[in-house]
């Protein structure tokens, strides 16, 4: 009788121990499925709003660039031309994020379709024509390196006397060339641009009727190529209700 009780008691203890091991906190839990943000497609009315806003902002960018001087950014560009496509891409949206909080275009307008982007590009061509500014596609110099790319060291060994030094800028144009791309309009001043000094070295924050747009400047010349990206912030004037350039903030330099 005592042996039977021991067997039952031992079985109960083993069962409880196995249950406790099964509920131990060390057991791994399945990782949650990551959420992927998918931009919502714009309705026809939303696309119309985007097209109208883009025409006004793009016109303001061209006007400000044409009146630029030589003392501070934006600087006057002699060989000025624009790629009329937003961001200079086929679908009108950036291929690479700017790395600044709140500048994704889908945060301000739902994603427009191909026909709306084509309409935006056509309207931009008209604006450029009215301002006597040429529209052009990007240049491509495959044998032209960036400005900061160093010249490779000379070869060593027996073949050093025969080998020629490599000129990484041999395929660059003899005269400077440049073109600009302009992104889609962004309402207000993105949060990430409220904590970055502007081109004057000051932190700026605007309210009211404010719009922001990313402007990329691509230049190439005998010394190589360079890409500059700035956020242009426009504020509507209370007197003539026109959007005027209020500040510029550099967001990227690649060369």
ZIMO-V845521 format. One record per backbone hydrogen bond with DSSP energy under -1.0 kcal/mol. CO is the residue of the C=O (numbers start at 1). NH is the residue of the N-H. Records with the same first field share a line. If there is no record, write none. Layout:
BEGIN
CO=NH / NH
END
This chain:
BEGIN
1=5
2=6
3=7
4=8
5=9
6=10
7=11
8=12
9=13
10=14
11=15
12=16
13=17
14=18
15=19
16=20
17=21
18=22
19=23
21=24
24=27
40=111
43=47
44=48
45=49
46=50
47=51
48=52
49=53
50=54
51=55
52=56
53=57
54=58
55=59
56=60
57=61
58=62
59=63
60=64
61=65
62=66
63=67
65=68
69=76
78=80
81=180
82=136
85=88
86=89
100=103
101=192
104=107
105=108 / 109
111=42
113=117
114=118
115=119
116=120
117=121
118=122
119=123
120=124
121=125
122=126
123=127
124=128
125=129
126=130
127=131
128=133
129=132
134=82
141=144
143=171
145=225
146=149
157=160
159=163
167=170
168=145
169=172
177=220
179=218
180=83
181=216
182=87
186=212
190=193
191=194
198=201
202=198
208=210
209=236
210=188
211=234
212=186
213=232
214=183
215=230
216=181
217=228
218=179
219=226
220=177
221=224
224=221
225=147
226=219
227=254
228=217
229=251 / 252
230=215
231=249
232=213
233=246 / 247
234=211
235=244
242=237
244=235
247=233
248=199
249=231
252=229
254=227
255=148
END
